[in-house]
């Protein structure tokens, strides 16, 4: 019975992921922040859009930029370490 419940939870999680939109998760080291841009219907749409976000972050002086395209449901679109200043 326990195995059945675990299998059921895994299947539910998988189905929820399939229904999630695509987002561009952009992390910067300076300031230390995580930004979510989206939602997009496809990963291709997210990949096509993120260079514009990178350009904006570069113009604001952000450094150490990392981009990950993934399916998720972010609750908060911008998260920064306490004490970090955002222009």
PDB file of N, CA, C and O in Angstrom:
ATOM      1  N   UNK A   1       0.827  -1.197   0.000  1.00  0.00           N
ATOM      2  CA  UNK A   1       0.000   0.000   0.000  1.00  0.00           C
ATOM      3  C   UNK A   1       0.874   1.266   0.000  1.00  0.00           C
ATOM      4  O   UNK A   1       0.555   2.245  -0.674  1.00  0.00           O
ATOM      5  N   UNK A   2       1.974   1.235   0.759  1.00  0.00           N
ATOM      6  CA  UNK A   2       2.870   2.383   0.824  1.00  0.00           C
ATOM      7  C   UNK A   2       3.500   2.650  -0.543  1.00  0.00           C
ATOM      8  O   UNK A   2       3.620   3.803  -0.958  1.00  0.00           O
ATOM      9  N   UNK A   3       3.900   1.589  -1.241  1.00  0.00           N
ATOM     10  CA  UNK A   3       4.487   1.732  -2.573  1.00  0.00           C
ATOM     11  C   UNK A   3       3.482   2.333  -3.550  1.00  0.00           C
ATOM     12  O   UNK A   3       3.848   3.146  -4.399  1.00  0.00           O
ATOM     13  N   UNK A   4       2.231   1.940  -3.431  1.00  0.00           N
ATOM     14  CA  UNK A   4       1.185   2.492  -4.294  1.00  0.00           C
ATOM     15  C   UNK A   4       1.030   3.993  -4.067  1.00  0.00           C
ATOM     16  O   UNK A   4       0.893   4.752  -5.026  1.00  0.00           O
ATOM     17  N   UNK A   5       1.051   4.427  -2.809  1.00  0.00           N
ATOM     18  CA  UNK A   5       0.932   5.854  -2.501  1.00  0.00           C
ATOM     19  C   UNK A   5       2.122   6.642  -3.036  1.00  0.00           C
ATOM     20  O   UNK A   5       1.950   7.738  -3.569  1.00  0.00           O
ATOM     21  N   UNK A   6       3.317   6.098  -2.898  1.00  0.00           N
ATOM     22  CA  UNK A   6       4.512   6.771  -3.407  1.00  0.00           C
ATOM     23  C   UNK A   6       4.440   6.884  -4.925  1.00  0.00           C
ATOM     24  O   UNK A   6       4.740   7.937  -5.486  1.00  0.00           O
ATOM     25  N   UNK A   7       4.044   5.806  -5.587  1.00  0.00           N
ATOM     26  CA  UNK A   7       3.917   5.824  -7.049  1.00  0.00           C
ATOM     27  C   UNK A   7       2.883   6.845  -7.495  1.00  0.00           C
ATOM     28  O   UNK A   7       3.076   7.542  -8.491  1.00  0.00           O
ATOM     29  N   UNK A   8       1.807   6.928  -6.767  1.00  0.00           N
ATOM     30  CA  UNK A   8       0.742   7.873  -7.082  1.00  0.00           C
ATOM     31  C   UNK A   8       1.250   9.315  -6.956  1.00  0.00           C
ATOM     32  O   UNK A   8       0.956  10.147  -7.814  1.00  0.00           O
ATOM     33  N   UNK A   9       2.008   9.617  -5.898  1.00  0.00           N
ATOM     34  CA  UNK A   9       2.542  10.958  -5.694  1.00  0.00           C
ATOM     35  C   UNK A   9       3.534  11.332  -6.798  1.00  0.00           C
ATOM     36  O   UNK A   9       3.549  12.472  -7.261  1.00  0.00           O
ATOM     37  N   UNK A  10       4.362  10.369  -7.217  1.00  0.00           N
ATOM     38  CA  UNK A  10       5.317  10.623  -8.299  1.00  0.00           C
ATOM     39  C   UNK A  10       4.578  10.934  -9.594  1.00  0.00           C
ATOM     40  O   UNK A  10       4.947  11.864 -10.311  1.00  0.00           O
ATOM     41  N   UNK A  11       3.553  10.174  -9.893  1.00  0.00           N
ATOM     42  CA  UNK A  11       2.755  10.398 -11.100  1.00  0.00           C
ATOM     43  C   UNK A  11       2.064  11.757 -11.065  1.00  0.00           C
ATOM     44  O   UNK A  11       2.033  12.459 -12.076  1.00  0.00           O
ATOM     45  N   UNK A  12       1.516  12.131  -9.928  1.00  0.00           N
ATOM     46  CA  UNK A  12       0.855  13.437  -9.787  1.00  0.00           C
ATOM     47  C   UNK A  12       1.870  14.562 -10.017  1.00  0.00           C
ATOM     48  O   UNK A  12       1.583  15.528 -10.725  1.00  0.00           O
ATOM     49  N   UNK A  13       3.050  14.431  -9.418  1.00  0.00           N
ATOM     50  CA  UNK A  13       4.102  15.439  -9.612  1.00  0.00           C
ATOM     51  C   UNK A  13       4.513  15.556 -11.068  1.00  0.00           C
ATOM     52  O   UNK A  13       4.702  16.661 -11.576  1.00  0.00           O
ATOM     53  N   UNK A  14       4.651  14.424 -11.743  1.00  0.00           N
ATOM     54  CA  UNK A  14       5.020  14.417 -13.157  1.00  0.00           C
ATOM     55  C   UNK A  14       3.953  15.114 -13.999  1.00  0.00           C
ATOM     56  O   UNK A  14       4.280  15.902 -14.886  1.00  0.00           O
ATOM     57  N   UNK A  15       2.693  14.830 -13.730  1.00  0.00           N
ATOM     58  CA  UNK A  15       1.601  15.445 -14.486  1.00  0.00           C
ATOM     59  C   UNK A  15       1.542  16.950 -14.239  1.00  0.00           C
ATOM     60  O   UNK A  15       1.268  17.717 -15.162  1.00  0.00           O
ATOM     61  N   UNK A  16       1.799  17.382 -12.991  1.00  0.00           N
ATOM     62  CA  UNK A  16       1.802  18.809 -12.703  1.00  0.00           C
ATOM     63  C   UNK A  16       2.930  19.506 -13.447  1.00  0.00           C
ATOM     64  O   UNK A  16       2.750  20.625 -13.928  1.00  0.00           O
ATOM     65  N   UNK A  17       4.102  18.858 -13.552  1.00  0.00           N
ATOM     66  CA  UNK A  17       5.221  19.441 -14.289  1.00  0.00           C
ATOM     67  C   UNK A  17       4.878  19.614 -15.757  1.00  0.00           C
ATOM     68  O   UNK A  17       5.261  20.611 -16.370  1.00  0.00           O
ATOM     69  N   UNK A  18       4.162  18.659 -16.327  1.00  0.00           N
ATOM     70  CA  UNK A  18       3.782  18.759 -17.734  1.00  0.00           C
ATOM     71  C   UNK A  18       2.849  19.934 -17.986  1.00  0.00           C
ATOM     72  O   UNK A  18       2.828  20.487 -19.085  1.00  0.00           O
ATOM     73  N   UNK A  19       2.082  20.315 -16.978  1.00  0.00           N
ATOM     74  CA  UNK A  19       1.149  21.425 -17.123  1.00  0.00           C
ATOM     75  C   UNK A  19       1.779  22.767 -16.772  1.00  0.00           C
ATOM     76  O   UNK A  19       1.140  23.807 -16.936  1.00  0.00           O
ATOM     77  N   UNK A  20       3.012  22.763 -16.296  1.00  0.00           N
ATOM     78  CA  UNK A  20       3.697  24.002 -15.929  1.00  0.00           C
ATOM     79  C   UNK A  20       4.180  24.723 -17.178  1.00  0.00           C
ATOM     80  O   UNK A  20       4.496  24.112 -18.199  1.00  0.00           O
ATOM     81  N   UNK A  21       4.226  26.029 -17.059  1.00  0.00           N
ATOM     82  CA  UNK A  21       4.737  26.852 -18.154  1.00  0.00           C
ATOM     83  C   UNK A  21       6.261  26.850 -18.127  1.00  0.00           C
ATOM     84  O   UNK A  21       6.879  26.437 -17.146  1.00  0.00           O
ATOM     85  N   UNK A  22       6.850  27.316 -19.213  1.00  0.00           N
ATOM     86  CA  UNK A  22       8.296  27.453 -19.314  1.00  0.00           C
ATOM     87  C   UNK A  22       8.694  28.831 -18.806  1.00  0.00           C
ATOM     88  O   UNK A  22       8.009  29.822 -19.061  1.00  0.00           O
ATOM     89  N   UNK A  23       9.810  28.882 -18.085  1.00  0.00           N
ATOM     90  CA  UNK A  23      10.330  30.126 -17.528  1.00  0.00           C
ATOM     91  C   UNK A  23      11.829  30.202 -17.783  1.00  0.00           C
ATOM     92  O   UNK A  23      12.507  29.182 -17.901  1.00  0.00           O
ATOM     93  N   UNK A  24      12.331  31.428 -17.865  1.00  0.00           N
ATOM     94  CA  UNK A  24      13.771  31.666 -17.892  1.00  0.00           C
ATOM     95  C   UNK A  24      14.160  32.046 -16.468  1.00  0.00           C
ATOM     96  O   UNK A  24      13.749  33.089 -15.958  1.00  0.00           O
ATOM     97  N   UNK A  25      14.956  31.189 -15.832  1.00  0.00           N
ATOM     98  CA  UNK A  25      15.479  31.476 -14.498  1.00  0.00           C
ATOM     99  C   UNK A  25      16.869  32.071 -14.696  1.00  0.00           C
ATOM    100  O   UNK A  25      17.770  31.403 -15.202  1.00  0.00           O
ATOM    101  N   UNK A  26      17.036  33.318 -14.298  1.00  0.00           N
ATOM    102  CA  UNK A  26      18.305  34.000 -14.496  1.00  0.00           C
ATOM    103  C   UNK A  26      18.886  34.348 -13.129  1.00  0.00           C
ATOM    104  O   UNK A  26      18.275  35.065 -12.336  1.00  0.00           O
ATOM    105  N   UNK A  27      20.074  33.825 -12.878  1.00  0.00           N
ATOM    106  CA  UNK A  27      20.767  34.056 -11.619  1.00  0.00           C
ATOM    107  C   UNK A  27      21.942  34.981 -11.865  1.00  0.00           C
ATOM    108  O   UNK A  27      22.660  34.833 -12.853  1.00  0.00           O
ATOM    109  N   UNK A  28      22.139  35.935 -10.969  1.00  0.00           N
ATOM    110  CA  UNK A  28      23.298  36.819 -11.047  1.00  0.00           C
ATOM    111  C   UNK A  28      24.096  36.693  -9.750  1.00  0.00           C
ATOM    112  O   UNK A  28      23.530  36.502  -8.673  1.00  0.00           O
ATOM    113  N   UNK A  29      25.424  36.805  -9.874  1.00  0.00           N
ATOM    114  CA  UNK A  29      26.281  36.761  -8.687  1.00  0.00           C
ATOM    115  C   UNK A  29      26.430  38.125  -8.040  1.00  0.00           C
ATOM    116  O   UNK A  29      26.613  38.230  -6.827  1.00  0.00           O
ATOM    117  N   UNK A  30      26.349  39.178  -8.861  1.00  0.00           N
ATOM    118  CA  UNK A  30      26.470  40.527  -8.328  1.00  0.00           C
ATOM    119  C   UNK A  30      25.490  41.427  -9.047  1.00  0.00           C
ATOM    120  O   UNK A  30      25.744  41.766 -10.203  1.00  0.00           O
ATOM    121  N   UNK A  31      24.392  41.837  -8.444  1.00  0.00           N
ATOM    122  CA  UNK A  31      23.952  41.452  -7.116  1.00  0.00           C
ATOM    123  C   UNK A  31      23.537  39.978  -7.096  1.00  0.00           C
ATOM    124  O   UNK A  31      23.214  39.411  -8.139  1.00  0.00           O
ATOM    125  N   UNK A  32      23.547  39.373  -5.937  1.00  0.00           N
ATOM    126  CA  UNK A  32      23.181  37.962  -5.797  1.00  0.00           C
ATOM    127  C   UNK A  32      21.654  37.867  -5.809  1.00  0.00           C
ATOM    128  O   UNK A  32      20.990  38.055  -4.789  1.00  0.00           O
ATOM    129  N   UNK A  33      21.113  37.565  -7.013  1.00  0.00           N
ATOM    130  CA  UNK A  33      19.661  37.536  -7.217  1.00  0.00           C
ATOM    131  C   UNK A  33      19.271  36.375  -8.129  1.00  0.00           C
ATOM    132  O   UNK A  33      20.093  35.834  -8.869  1.00  0.00           O
ATOM    133  N   UNK A  34      18.007  36.016  -8.053  1.00  0.00           N
ATOM    134  CA  UNK A  34      17.398  35.068  -8.983  1.00  0.00           C
ATOM    135  C   UNK A  34      16.152  35.744  -9.535  1.00  0.00           C
ATOM    136  O   UNK A  34      15.293  36.206  -8.784  1.00  0.00           O
ATOM    137  N   UNK A  35      16.068  35.793 -10.856  1.00  0.00           N
ATOM    138  CA  UNK A  35      14.937  36.405 -11.548  1.00  0.00           C
ATOM    139  C   UNK A  35      14.222  35.335 -12.361  1.00  0.00           C
ATOM    140  O   UNK A  35      14.864  34.453 -12.932  1.00  0.00           O
ATOM    141  N   UNK A  36      12.898  35.408 -12.414  1.00  0.00           N
ATOM    142  CA  UNK A  36      12.115  34.524 -13.270  1.00  0.00           C
ATOM    143  C   UNK A  36      11.393  35.380 -14.297  1.00  0.00           C
ATOM    144  O   UNK A  36      10.692  36.330 -13.949  1.00  0.00           O
ATOM    145  N   UNK A  37      11.573  35.033 -15.571  1.00  0.00           N
ATOM    146  CA  UNK A  37      10.919  35.725 -16.666  1.00  0.00           C
ATOM    147  C   UNK A  37      10.039  34.718 -17.397  1.00  0.00           C
ATOM    148  O   UNK A  37      10.489  33.626 -17.741  1.00  0.00           O
ATOM    149  N   UNK A  38       8.797  35.086 -17.628  1.00  0.00           N
ATOM    150  CA  UNK A  38       7.860  34.187 -18.285  1.00  0.00           C
ATOM    151  C   UNK A  38       6.455  34.602 -17.911  1.00  0.00           C
ATOM    152  O   UNK A  38       6.247  35.733 -17.472  1.00  0.00           O
ATOM    153  N   UNK A  39       5.507  33.738 -18.068  1.00  0.00           N
ATOM    154  CA  UNK A  39       5.606  32.363 -18.572  1.00  0.00           C
ATOM    155  C   UNK A  39       5.613  32.313 -20.090  1.00  0.00           C
ATOM    156  O   UNK A  39       5.137  33.224 -20.767  1.00  0.00           O
ATOM    157  N   UNK A  40       6.167  31.220 -20.604  1.00  0.00           N
ATOM    158  CA  UNK A  40       6.204  30.956 -22.036  1.00  0.00           C
ATOM    159  C   UNK A  40       5.526  29.618 -22.307  1.00  0.00           C
ATOM    160  O   UNK A  40       5.524  28.733 -21.451  1.00  0.00           O
ATOM    161  N   UNK A  41       4.958  29.476 -23.484  1.00  0.00           N
ATOM    162  CA  UNK A  41       4.290  28.229 -23.845  1.00  0.00           C
ATOM    163  C   UNK A  41       5.273  27.124 -24.210  1.00  0.00           C
ATOM    164  O   UNK A  41       4.987  25.943 -24.015  1.00  0.00           O
ATOM    165  N   UNK A  42       6.431  27.511 -24.739  1.00  0.00           N
ATOM    166  CA  UNK A  42       7.423  26.522 -25.150  1.00  0.00           C
ATOM    167  C   UNK A  42       8.810  26.939 -24.685  1.00  0.00           C
ATOM    168  O   UNK A  42       9.056  28.109 -24.392  1.00  0.00           O
ATOM    169  N   UNK A  43       9.710  25.970 -24.622  1.00  0.00           N
ATOM    170  CA  UNK A  43      11.091  26.288 -24.251  1.00  0.00           C
ATOM    171  C   UNK A  43      11.734  27.151 -25.341  1.00  0.00           C
ATOM    172  O   UNK A  43      12.582  27.994 -25.044  1.00  0.00           O
ATOM    173  N   UNK A  44      11.338  26.947 -26.590  1.00  0.00           N
ATOM    174  CA  UNK A  44      11.882  27.747 -27.690  1.00  0.00           C
ATOM    175  C   UNK A  44      11.530  29.226 -27.524  1.00  0.00           C
ATOM    176  O   UNK A  44      12.357  30.094 -27.803  1.00  0.00           O
ATOM    177  N   UNK A  45      10.318  29.516 -27.074  1.00  0.00           N
ATOM    178  CA  UNK A  45       9.923  30.909 -26.827  1.00  0.00           C
ATOM    179  C   UNK A  45      10.769  31.523 -25.724  1.00  0.00           C
ATOM    180  O   UNK A  45      11.204  32.669 -25.835  1.00  0.00           O
ATOM    181  N   UNK A  46      11.003  30.769 -24.664  1.00  0.00           N
ATOM    182  CA  UNK A  46      11.820  31.260 -23.549  1.00  0.00           C
ATOM    183  C   UNK A  46      13.254  31.504 -24.009  1.00  0.00           C
ATOM    184  O   UNK A  46      13.864  32.506 -23.638  1.00  0.00           O
ATOM    185  N   UNK A  47      13.794  30.587 -24.819  1.00  0.00           N
ATOM    186  CA  UNK A  47      15.164  30.733 -25.325  1.00  0.00           C
ATOM    187  C   UNK A  47      15.282  31.946 -26.239  1.00  0.00           C
ATOM    188  O   UNK A  47      16.313  32.619 -26.246  1.00  0.00           O
ATOM    189  N   UNK A  48      14.244  32.229 -27.002  1.00  0.00           N
ATOM    190  CA  UNK A  48      14.274  33.374 -27.904  1.00  0.00           C
ATOM    191  C   UNK A  48      14.180  34.697 -27.132  1.00  0.00           C
ATOM    192  O   UNK A  48      14.701  35.714 -27.588  1.00  0.00           O
ATOM    193  N   UNK A  49      13.524  34.690 -25.974  1.00  0.00           N
ATOM    194  CA  UNK A  49      13.287  35.923 -25.222  1.00  0.00           C
ATOM    195  C   UNK A  49      14.413  36.293 -24.268  1.00  0.00           C
ATOM    196  O   UNK A  49      14.637  37.475 -24.011  1.00  0.00           O
ATOM    197  N   UNK A  50      15.133  35.292 -23.732  1.00  0.00           N
ATOM    198  CA  UNK A  50      16.052  35.612 -22.642  1.00  0.00           C
ATOM    199  C   UNK A  50      17.224  36.532 -23.014  1.00  0.00           C
ATOM    200  O   UNK A  50      17.712  37.232 -22.127  1.00  0.00           O
ATOM    201  N   UNK A  51      17.708  36.579 -24.263  1.00  0.00           N
ATOM    202  CA  UNK A  51      18.802  37.517 -24.545  1.00  0.00           C
ATOM    203  C   UNK A  51      18.441  38.977 -24.233  1.00  0.00           C
ATOM    204  O   UNK A  51      19.310  39.756 -23.840  1.00  0.00           O
ATOM    205  N   UNK A  52      17.184  39.346 -24.403  1.00  0.00           N
ATOM    206  CA  UNK A  52      16.751  40.702 -24.063  1.00  0.00           C
ATOM    207  C   UNK A  52      16.848  40.966 -22.572  1.00  0.00           C
ATOM    208  O   UNK A  52      17.207  42.066 -22.153  1.00  0.00           O
ATOM    209  N   UNK A  53      16.526  39.952 -21.764  1.00  0.00           N
ATOM    210  CA  UNK A  53      16.633  40.103 -20.310  1.00  0.00           C
ATOM    211  C   UNK A  53      18.097  40.222 -19.898  1.00  0.00           C
ATOM    212  O   UNK A  53      18.444  41.002 -19.011  1.00  0.00           O
ATOM    213  N   UNK A  54      18.951  39.437 -20.554  1.00  0.00           N
ATOM    214  CA  UNK A  54      20.386  39.494 -20.270  1.00  0.00           C
ATOM    215  C   UNK A  54      20.925  40.888 -20.605  1.00  0.00           C
ATOM    216  O   UNK A  54      21.717  41.455 -19.851  1.00  0.00           O
ATOM    217  N   UNK A  55      20.492  41.422 -21.725  1.00  0.00           N
ATOM    218  CA  UNK A  55      20.930  42.760 -22.139  1.00  0.00           C
ATOM    219  C   UNK A  55      20.541  43.799 -21.080  1.00  0.00           C
ATOM    220  O   UNK A  55      21.350  44.655 -20.722  1.00  0.00           O
ATOM    221  N   UNK A  56      19.311  43.725 -20.586  1.00  0.00           N
ATOM    222  CA  UNK A  56      18.865  44.658 -19.550  1.00  0.00           C
ATOM    223  C   UNK A  56      19.692  44.516 -18.277  1.00  0.00           C
ATOM    224  O   UNK A  56      20.107  45.515 -17.689  1.00  0.00           O
ATOM    225  N   UNK A  57      19.932  43.282 -17.851  1.00  0.00           N
ATOM    226  CA  UNK A  57      20.716  43.058 -16.635  1.00  0.00           C
ATOM    227  C   UNK A  57      22.152  43.548 -16.812  1.00  0.00           C
ATOM    228  O   UNK A  57      22.727  44.132 -15.894  1.00  0.00           O
ATOM    229  N   UNK A  58      22.729  43.311 -17.986  1.00  0.00           N
ATOM    230  CA  UNK A  58      24.084  43.809 -18.266  1.00  0.00           C
ATOM    231  C   UNK A  58      24.131  45.333 -18.199  1.00  0.00           C
ATOM    232  O   UNK A  58      25.075  45.908 -17.658  1.00  0.00           O
ATOM    233  N   UNK A  59      23.117  45.976 -18.745  1.00  0.00           N
ATOM    234  CA  UNK A  59      23.094  47.444 -18.740  1.00  0.00           C
ATOM    235  C   UNK A  59      22.953  47.998 -17.321  1.00  0.00           C
ATOM    236  O   UNK A  59      23.330  49.140 -17.060  1.00  0.00           O
ATOM    237  N   UNK A  60      22.415  47.194 -16.412  1.00  0.00           N
ATOM    238  CA  UNK A  60      22.297  47.600 -15.013  1.00  0.00           C
ATOM    239  C   UNK A  60      23.530  47.207 -14.198  1.00  0.00           C
ATOM    240  O   UNK A  60      23.580  47.450 -12.993  1.00  0.00           O
ATOM    241  N   UNK A  61      24.527  46.598 -14.853  1.00  0.00           N
ATOM    242  CA  UNK A  61      25.768  46.255 -14.176  1.00  0.00           C
ATOM    243  C   UNK A  61      25.799  44.894 -13.508  1.00  0.00           C
ATOM    244  O   UNK A  61      26.711  44.612 -12.731  1.00  0.00           O
ATOM    245  N   UNK A  62      24.832  44.054 -13.790  1.00  0.00           N
ATOM    246  CA  UNK A  62      24.816  42.709 -13.197  1.00  0.00           C
ATOM    247  C   UNK A  62      26.004  41.902 -13.709  1.00  0.00           C
ATOM    248  O   UNK A  62      26.428  42.065 -14.853  1.00  0.00           O
ATOM    249  N   UNK A  63      26.538  41.030 -12.853  1.00  0.00           N
ATOM    250  CA  UNK A  63      27.686  40.201 -13.217  1.00  0.00           C
ATOM    251  C   UNK A  63      27.410  38.747 -12.859  1.00  0.00           C
ATOM    252  O   UNK A  63      26.578  38.452 -12.002  1.00  0.00           O
ATOM    253  N   UNK A  64      28.120  37.844 -13.528  1.00  0.00           N
ATOM    254  CA  UNK A  64      27.987  36.415 -13.251  1.00  0.00           C
ATOM    255  C   UNK A  64      26.602  35.890 -13.577  1.00  0.00           C
ATOM    256  O   UNK A  64      25.948  35.281 -12.730  1.00  0.00           O
ATOM    257  N   UNK A  65      26.156  36.120 -14.789  1.00  0.00           N
ATOM    258  CA  UNK A  65      24.789  35.770 -15.195  1.00  0.00           C
ATOM    259  C   UNK A  65      24.725  34.330 -15.690  1.00  0.00           C
ATOM    260  O   UNK A  65      25.518  33.910 -16.532  1.00  0.00           O
ATOM    261  N   UNK A  66      23.764  33.584 -15.147  1.00  0.00           N
ATOM    262  CA  UNK A  66      23.534  32.195 -15.547  1.00  0.00           C
ATOM    263  C   UNK A  66      22.056  32.050 -15.900  1.00  0.00           C
ATOM    264  O   UNK A  66      21.192  32.513 -15.156  1.00  0.00           O
ATOM    265  N   UNK A  67      21.764  31.410 -17.028  1.00  0.00           N
ATOM    266  CA  UNK A  67      20.387  31.233 -17.491  1.00  0.00           C
ATOM    267  C   UNK A  67      20.043  29.748 -17.518  1.00  0.00           C
ATOM    268  O   UNK A  67      20.813  28.926 -18.014  1.00  0.00           O
ATOM    269  N   UNK A  68      18.873  29.420 -16.975  1.00  0.00           N
ATOM    270  CA  UNK A  68      18.338  28.065 -17.049  1.00  0.00           C
ATOM    271  C   UNK A  68      16.897  28.183 -17.526  1.00  0.00           C
ATOM    272  O   UNK A  68      16.096  28.915 -16.943  1.00  0.00           O
ATOM    273  N   UNK A  69      16.577  27.457 -18.590  1.00  0.00           N
ATOM    274  CA  UNK A  69      15.202  27.415 -19.090  1.00  0.00           C
ATOM    275  C   UNK A  69      14.568  26.160 -18.497  1.00  0.00           C
ATOM    276  O   UNK A  69      15.084  25.055 -18.665  1.00  0.00           O
ATOM    277  N   UNK A  70      13.435  26.341 -17.798  1.00  0.00           N
ATOM    278  CA  UNK A  70      12.818  25.177 -17.159  1.00  0.00           C
ATOM    279  C   UNK A  70      11.329  25.401 -16.959  1.00  0.00           C
ATOM    280  O   UNK A  70      10.819  26.519 -17.032  1.00  0.00           O
ATOM    281  N   UNK A  71      10.656  24.285 -16.701  1.00  0.00           N
ATOM    282  CA  UNK A  71       9.243  24.336 -16.349  1.00  0.00           C
ATOM    283  C   UNK A  71       9.144  24.475 -14.844  1.00  0.00           C
ATOM    284  O   UNK A  71       9.764  23.722 -14.093  1.00  0.00           O
ATOM    285  N   UNK A  72       8.356  25.448 -14.415  1.00  0.00           N
ATOM    286  CA  UNK A  72       8.161  25.643 -12.984  1.00  0.00           C
ATOM    287  C   UNK A  72       6.982  26.581 -12.778  1.00  0.00           C
ATOM    288  O   UNK A  72       6.362  27.046 -13.735  1.00  0.00           O
ATOM    289  N   UNK A  73       6.687  26.846 -11.523  1.00  0.00           N
ATOM    290  CA  UNK A  73       5.636  27.789 -11.147  1.00  0.00           C
ATOM    291  C   UNK A  73       6.194  28.676 -10.044  1.00  0.00           C
ATOM    292  O   UNK A  73       5.889  28.458  -8.871  1.00  0.00           O
ATOM    293  N   UNK A  74       6.999  29.667 -10.389  1.00  0.00           N
ATOM    294  CA  UNK A  74       7.597  30.496  -9.344  1.00  0.00           C
ATOM    295  C   UNK A  74       6.542  31.337  -8.618  1.00  0.00           C
ATOM    296  O   UNK A  74       5.653  31.920  -9.238  1.00  0.00           O
ATOM    297  N   UNK A  75       6.664  31.381  -7.305  1.00  0.00           N
ATOM    298  CA  UNK A  75       5.775  32.220  -6.503  1.00  0.00           C
ATOM    299  C   UNK A  75       6.292  33.646  -6.427  1.00  0.00           C
ATOM    300  O   UNK A  75       5.520  34.601  -6.350  1.00  0.00           O
ATOM    301  N   UNK A  76       7.612  33.772  -6.451  1.00  0.00           N
ATOM    302  CA  UNK A  76       8.266  35.077  -6.367  1.00  0.00           C
ATOM    303  C   UNK A  76       9.116  35.241  -7.621  1.00  0.00           C
ATOM    304  O   UNK A  76       9.886  34.343  -7.964  1.00  0.00           O
ATOM    305  N   UNK A  77       8.989  36.366  -8.306  1.00  0.00           N
ATOM    306  CA  UNK A  77       9.675  36.552  -9.576  1.00  0.00           C
ATOM    307  C   UNK A  77      11.080  37.126  -9.438  1.00  0.00           C
ATOM    308  O   UNK A  77      11.903  36.956 -10.337  1.00  0.00           O
ATOM    309  N   UNK A  78      11.366  37.798  -8.335  1.00  0.00           N
ATOM    310  CA  UNK A  78      12.695  38.339  -8.096  1.00  0.00           C
ATOM    311  C   UNK A  78      13.062  38.100  -6.636  1.00  0.00           C
ATOM    312  O   UNK A  78      12.358  38.534  -5.724  1.00  0.00           O
ATOM    313  N   UNK A  79      14.177  37.402  -6.432  1.00  0.00           N
ATOM    314  CA  UNK A  79      14.661  37.122  -5.078  1.00  0.00           C
ATOM    315  C   UNK A  79      16.111  37.556  -4.983  1.00  0.00           C
ATOM    316  O   UNK A  79      16.950  37.128  -5.776  1.00  0.00           O
ATOM    317  N   UNK A  80      16.401  38.402  -4.015  1.00  0.00           N
ATOM    318  CA  UNK A  80      17.770  38.864  -3.817  1.00  0.00           C
ATOM    319  C   UNK A  80      18.165  38.662  -2.366  1.00  0.00           C
ATOM    320  O   UNK A  80      17.327  38.664  -1.464  1.00  0.00           O
ATOM    321  N   UNK A  81      19.484  38.487  -2.162  1.00  0.00           N
ATOM    322  CA  UNK A  81      19.984  38.375  -0.803  1.00  0.00           C
ATOM    323  C   UNK A  81      19.707  39.666  -0.061  1.00  0.00           C
ATOM    324  O   UNK A  81      19.729  40.754  -0.636  1.00  0.00           O
ATOM    325  N   UNK A  82      19.449  39.525   1.213  1.00  0.00           N
ATOM    326  CA  UNK A  82      19.185  40.697   2.042  1.00  0.00           C
ATOM    327  C   UNK A  82      20.383  41.652   1.970  1.00  0.00           C
ATOM    328  O   UNK A  82      21.537  41.223   2.004  1.00  0.00           O
ATOM    329  N   UNK A  83      20.094  42.915   1.872  1.00  0.00           N
ATOM    330  CA  UNK A  83      21.146  43.919   1.818  1.00  0.00           C
ATOM    331  C   UNK A  83      21.617  44.246   0.418  1.00  0.00           C
ATOM    332  O   UNK A  83      22.394  45.186   0.246  1.00  0.00           O
ATOM    333  N   UNK A  84      21.174  43.502  -0.600  1.00  0.00           N
ATOM    334  CA  UNK A  84      21.566  43.778  -1.982  1.00  0.00           C
ATOM    335  C   UNK A  84      20.723  44.929  -2.517  1.00  0.00           C
ATOM    336  O   UNK A  84      19.509  44.964  -2.320  1.00  0.00           O
ATOM    337  N   UNK A  85      21.362  45.845  -3.178  1.00  0.00           N
ATOM    338  CA  UNK A  85      20.654  46.968  -3.768  1.00  0.00           C
ATOM    339  C   UNK A  85      20.293  46.659  -5.207  1.00  0.00           C
ATOM    340  O   UNK A  85      21.131  46.177  -5.969  1.00  0.00           O
ATOM    341  N   UNK A  86      19.072  46.927  -5.580  1.00  0.00           N
ATOM    342  CA  UNK A  86      18.608  46.747  -6.955  1.00  0.00           C
ATOM    343  C   UNK A  86      18.401  48.130  -7.548  1.00  0.00           C
ATOM    344  O   UNK A  86      17.695  48.954  -6.966  1.00  0.00           O
ATOM    345  N   UNK A  87      19.004  48.394  -8.695  1.00  0.00           N
ATOM    346  CA  UNK A  87      18.853  49.700  -9.360  1.00  0.00           C
ATOM    347  C   UNK A  87      17.489  49.813  -9.993  1.00  0.00           C
ATOM    348  O   UNK A  87      17.172  50.837 -10.598  1.00  0.00           O
TER     349      UNK A  87
END
